[in-house]
Amino acid sequence: MKMKKMIFLMLTLLIWGAASMNAQVNIGSSADPTPGTVLDLSQTGSKNLGLRLPVVSLSGATPFQLTDGGDGSAAAGTIVYNDGLGALSEAGVYVWSGAAWTLASAPAVPPVVPHPVSGLTLDNEAAYTAPATGGSIQRTATIAPDNADEKGVNWTSNNPDVTITPSNPVASGTPVTITVASGSAAITGAIVTATAVGDGSKTKTITINRDAPSYPAGSVVINTDVRTGFMSGAYTSYVKFPKPQSGTLLVAAADGNSGSTKTWNSISGYNSTSYQNTDANKFVGANAGCDDGWRLPSIVELEAIADYFLLSYGSYQGPTSSQVPGFTQLQAVRYWSSTYSGPVISSYGNAWLMDLANNNFVGEYNTDRGYYVRCVLDLN
């Protein structure tokens, strides 16, 4: 009798256990499963665990292909993670519909692999020396590796007379033009720098120079910005000419045309009936009694020359031969400017001149009169 009771109790426990196996299950917690779920995965504490699905390499949307699954007609709802190593190359979570595998998740995002700049090279790192009249060269900077995430290059110059085009940033492998402006002074050791945008420590430099201009012996360089602006007499009126634009001129070593006097008409090639311009005209070359490229100064430039000479050498006539070897001082005579003043006194019209023999005043004189010429050359 006791044995029968024991057998009955064991059967009761087995039946209860089987019933429990087919009921709701909560894994990871002793709490009841969430209502409506067959399997409830719970976490306690830090909650930093996940569910790992079976990983397979699907050969295509069909067939079912899982072991012992037959044609899969009875396995609808089966979930796997496809690693993309099979013929079905798009990785992600797939659900078997009963007839085919369908992607149930967004495509897996491949990890971002950075490609930092490893180097910068120039096609030519040689220094460049431009003539005094200016010049330009082309250089090309290349970023390594070819698949660098950032392949831009910034080009800079530490000298305002050295410019670079096109503007920054410049794509790797694109030539830039480095232009050196003309100037009246030499440039020594200017630096042009190419810098990788993706890594400022990757740089290359080019040294840029410019030759100093070569001037005829005895000529004097003056800055027209240096001027006192004295009052000038013009017969019955007084005129104070404006300050000339800032610039640099080269004053010829001696009076034009071997020191002979010339009429303004012969200098300019014009007369009052055909030329009525009151601007500071610049008569260049043989017509001004000057060599090619040289010209007659305007009246404001003549004043600037005289003032510069006074400030620099203590005399309106300019430096002595001991101060500037080969330079012939301006004479105490009248010097023509290129500035025409119009027909005021004679039928020939008038032009402005500076009279260094008469308190250095500026006056209008008949253009048929012969006076001296001192030529100048623009340096900028």
C-alpha positions in Angstrom: 0.0 0.0 0.0 2.8 2.3 0.9 4.5 1.6 -2.5 1.3 2.5 -4.4 1.2 5.9 -2.6 4.8 6.5 -3.4 4.3 5.8 -7.1 1.2 8.0 -7.2 3.1 10.9 -5.7 6.0 10.6 -8.2 3.5 10.6 -11.1 1.8 13.7 -9.7 5.2 15.5 -9.6 6.1 14.5 -13.1 2.7 15.7 -14.5 3.1 19.0 -12.6 6.6 19.5 -14.0 5.5 18.8 -17.5 2.8 21.3 -17.2 5.2 23.8 -15.9 7.6 23.2 -18.9 4.8 24.1 -21.3 3.8 27.3 -19.4 5.4 30.8 -19.5 9.1 30.9 -18.7 11.1 33.8 -17.2 14.9 33.3 -17.6 17.1 35.5 -15.4 14.6 36.4 -12.8 12.4 34.7 -10.2 9.5 37.1 -11.0 6.6 35.9 -13.1 7.0 36.3 -16.9 5.5 39.3 -18.5 1.9 38.5 -19.4 1.4 37.5 -23.0 4.9 36.1 -23.4 6.1 32.6 -23.7 9.7 33.4 -23.0 10.7 36.4 -20.9 14.4 37.3 -20.7 15.1 39.4 -17.6 18.1 41.2 -16.2 18.9 42.5 -12.8 21.7 44.8 -11.7 23.7 46.6 -14.4 21.5 45.2 -17.3 24.3 45.0 -19.8 23.7 41.6 -21.3 22.0 40.8 -24.6 20.4 37.9 -26.5 22.7 36.2 -29.1 20.8 34.7 -32.0 22.2 31.7 -33.9 24.7 33.0 -36.5 24.5 31.3 -39.9 25.7 32.0 -43.4 22.6 32.0 -45.6 23.1 31.0 -49.2 20.0 32.9 -50.4 16.5 33.8 -49.6 15.6 30.2 -50.2 15.9 27.3 -49.2 15.4 27.1 -45.5 18.8 25.2 -45.2 18.8 24.9 -41.4 19.7 21.4 -40.2 16.8 19.0 -39.9 14.4 21.7 -41.0 13.2 20.1 -44.2 11.7 22.6 -46.5 11.0 24.9 -43.6 7.2 25.0 -44.2 6.6 24.2 -40.6 9.3 26.6 -39.3 7.7 30.0 -40.0 8.9 32.6 -37.4 12.4 31.1 -37.1 15.0 33.9 -36.4 18.7 33.9 -37.2 21.5 36.4 -37.7 23.0 36.1 -41.2 26.7 37.0 -41.1 26.8 37.8 -44.8 29.5 35.4 -45.6 27.3 33.3 -47.8 25.6 34.1 -51.1 23.1 36.2 -49.2 25.7 39.0 -48.6 23.6 41.5 -46.7 24.2 40.9 -43.0 21.5 41.3 -40.4 18.6 39.6 -38.5 16.4 37.4 -40.8 13.0 35.8 -40.2 11.8 32.7 -42.1 8.3 33.3 -43.4 7.7 29.7 -44.2 8.8 30.2 -47.8 11.7 32.6 -47.7 14.1 34.5 -45.5 13.4 38.2 -45.1 15.6 40.9 -43.5 14.1 41.9 -40.2 16.7 44.5 -39.2 18.5 47.5 -40.7 21.6 46.4 -42.6 24.6 46.1 -40.4 26.7 49.2 -40.5 30.4 48.4 -41.2 32.8 49.9 -38.7 34.3 53.3 -39.7 38.0 52.8 -40.4 39.9 56.2 -40.3 42.4 57.0 -43.0 44.6 59.8 -41.5 47.1 61.9 -43.4 50.5 60.2 -43.3 52.5 62.6 -45.3 52.8 65.6 -47.7 55.2 65.9 -50.6 56.0 68.7 -53.1 56.9 68.1 -56.8 59.7 70.6 -56.4 61.2 72.0 -53.2 63.9 74.1 -54.9 64.1 77.8 -53.9 63.0 80.3 -56.5 64.6 83.7 -57.2 62.5 86.1 -59.3 64.0 89.0 -61.2 63.3 92.6 -60.0 60.5 92.8 -62.5 58.7 89.9 -60.8 57.9 86.3 -61.9 55.9 83.2 -61.1 56.3 79.5 -60.7 54.0 76.5 -60.2 54.2 73.9 -57.5 52.1 70.9 -56.6 51.5 69.4 -53.1 50.3 65.8 -52.8 48.7 64.2 -49.7 49.4 60.6 -48.7 47.8 58.1 -48.6 45.6 58.4 -51.7 42.5 57.4 -49.6 43.2 59.9 -46.8 39.9 61.2 -45.3 41.1 64.8 -45.8 43.1 65.7 -48.9 43.1 69.5 -48.8 46.2 71.7 -48.7 46.5 75.2 -47.4 49.2 77.5 -49.0 50.5 80.5 -47.2 53.2 83.2 -47.7 54.9 85.3 -45.1 55.6 88.2 -47.6 52.9 90.4 -49.1 54.8 90.6 -52.4 54.5 86.8 -52.7 51.0 85.6 -53.5 49.4 82.2 -54.2 46.4 81.2 -56.4 43.9 79.5 -56.3 42.5 80.2 -52.8 42.6 77.7 -49.9 42.0 74.9 -49.5 43.6 73.4 -52.6 42.9 69.8 -53.5 45.8 67.4 -53.3 47.6 67.1 -56.6 46.4 70.5 -57.9 49.1 72.9 -59.1 49.2 76.4 -57.5 50.8 79.5 -59.0 53.2 81.4 -56.7 53.6 85.0 -58.0 56.4 87.4 -57.0 55.5 91.1 -57.6 58.0 93.5 -59.1 59.7 95.8 -56.6 62.4 98.3 -55.9 64.1 96.2 -53.2 65.4 92.7 -53.0 63.5 89.9 -51.2 65.6 87.4 -49.3 64.3 84.3 -47.7 60.5 84.7 -48.0 58.7 81.4 -47.2 55.8 79.8 -48.9 54.3 76.9 -46.8 52.1 74.0 -47.9 50.2 72.5 -44.9 48.0 69.4 -44.9 44.5 70.4 -43.8 44.0 66.9 -42.1 47.3 67.2 -40.1 48.8 70.6 -39.5 52.2 68.9 -38.6 52.6 67.8 -42.2 54.2 70.8 -44.0 56.6 71.6 -46.8 58.2 75.0 -47.5 59.7 76.8 -50.5 62.2 79.7 -50.2 61.4 82.7 -52.4 63.8 85.5 -53.3 63.7 88.5 -55.6 66.7 90.2 -57.1 67.3 93.9 -56.4 66.8 96.1 -59.5 69.8 97.2 -61.4 69.8 101.0 -61.9 72.0 103.2 -64.1 75.0 104.4 -62.2 74.4 107.7 -60.4 70.6 107.5 -60.4 68.8 108.2 -57.2 65.8 106.4 -55.8 63.2 108.6 -54.1 60.0 108.1 -52.2 57.3 110.4 -53.5 55.4 110.1 -50.2 58.1 112.3 -48.6 57.0 115.8 -49.3 56.8 119.1 -47.3 54.3 120.8 -49.8 55.7 124.3 -50.1 53.8 127.3 -51.6 54.5 128.0 -55.3 54.2 131.2 -57.2 52.5 131.4 -60.6 52.7 135.0 -61.7 49.9 136.8 -59.8 48.5 133.7 -58.0 49.8 131.1 -55.7 49.1 127.4 -56.1 49.7 124.6 -53.6 49.7 121.3 -55.5 48.4 118.2 -53.8 50.6 115.6 -52.5 51.4 112.9 -55.1 50.3 109.4 -54.7 52.8 107.3 -52.7 55.3 105.6 -54.9 58.9 105.2 -55.8 60.8 107.0 -58.6 64.3 106.7 -60.0 65.7 110.2 -60.8 68.1 110.1 -63.8 71.8 110.8 -63.0 71.9 113.9 -65.3 69.7 116.3 -67.2 67.9 114.8 -70.2 69.5 114.8 -73.7 73.0 115.6 -72.4 72.0 118.7 -70.5 70.5 120.7 -73.4 67.4 122.8 -73.1 64.2 121.8 -74.9 60.9 123.5 -75.5 57.8 121.9 -74.0 56.3 121.5 -77.4 59.2 119.6 -78.7 59.2 117.4 -75.6 55.6 116.5 -75.7 55.0 116.6 -79.5 51.8 118.6 -78.9 50.7 122.2 -79.0 47.8 124.2 -77.5 45.5 123.7 -80.5 45.6 119.9 -80.4 46.3 119.2 -76.7 44.1 120.7 -74.0 44.6 118.1 -71.2 45.3 119.7 -67.8 46.2 116.4 -66.1 49.7 115.4 -65.2 50.6 113.8 -68.5 53.5 111.4 -68.7 55.6 111.9 -71.8 57.7 108.8 -72.2 60.8 108.0 -74.3 62.3 110.1 -77.0 59.6 112.8 -77.0 60.5 113.7 -73.5 64.2 113.8 -74.2 64.5 110.5 -72.2 65.6 107.0 -72.9 62.9 104.4 -73.5 60.9 103.7 -70.4 61.9 106.9 -68.7 59.6 109.9 -68.7 59.1 113.6 -67.8 57.8 114.0 -64.2 54.5 115.7 -63.4 54.7 119.0 -61.5 53.7 117.3 -58.2 56.5 114.8 -58.8 59.0 117.6 -59.4 58.0 119.1 -56.1 58.3 115.8 -54.4 61.8 115.3 -55.9 62.9 118.7 -54.7 61.5 118.2 -51.2 63.0 114.7 -51.0 66.4 116.1 -52.0 66.1 118.9 -49.4 65.2 116.5 -46.6 67.8 113.8 -47.6 70.7 115.8 -48.8 70.1 119.4 -47.5 69.7 120.9 -50.9 66.9 121.2 -53.5 69.5 120.4 -56.1 70.0 116.9 -54.6 73.1 115.0 -53.6 76.7 115.9 -54.5 78.9 113.6 -56.4 80.6 112.6 -53.2 77.2 111.6 -51.7 76.0 109.7 -54.8 78.9 109.1 -57.2 77.9 109.8 -60.8 74.8 111.9 -59.9 74.7 115.5 -61.4 72.9 117.9 -59.1 69.9 119.7 -60.4 71.0 123.0 -61.8 69.7 126.4 -60.6 67.5 126.6 -63.7 64.0 126.0 -64.7 62.8 122.3 -65.2 59.8 121.3 -67.3 57.1 119.1 -65.9 54.7 117.1 -68.0 51.7 119.0 -66.7 50.0 121.2 -69.2 48.1 124.2 -67.9 46.2 125.4 -71.0 46.4 128.6 -73.1 46.7 131.4 -70.6 49.4 133.7 -71.7 50.4 132.9 -75.3 48.9 131.2 -78.4 51.2 128.3 -77.6 49.6 127.6 -74.3 51.4 127.0 -71.0 52.9 124.2 -69.0 54.0 124.0 -65.4 57.7 124.1 -64.4 59.9 124.4 -61.3 62.3 127.3 -61.1 65.3 126.3 -58.9 66.9 129.7 -59.7 64.1 131.7 -58.2 63.2 130.5 -54.7 62.2 127.1 -56.1 58.8 128.4 -57.2 56.4 126.6 -59.6 55.0 128.6 -62.5 53.2 128.5 -65.8 55.4 129.2 -68.8 55.0 129.4 -72.6 55.4 126.0 -74.1 57.6 127.3 -76.9 60.4 128.2 -74.4 63.4 126.1 -73.9 64.2 124.8 -70.4 65.8 121.7 -68.8 64.5 118.2 -68.4 65.3 115.6 -65.7 63.8 112.2 -66.5 62.3 109.7 -64.0 61.5 106.0 -64.0 58.6 104.3 -62.3 59.7 101.6 -59.9 56.2 100.4 -58.7 
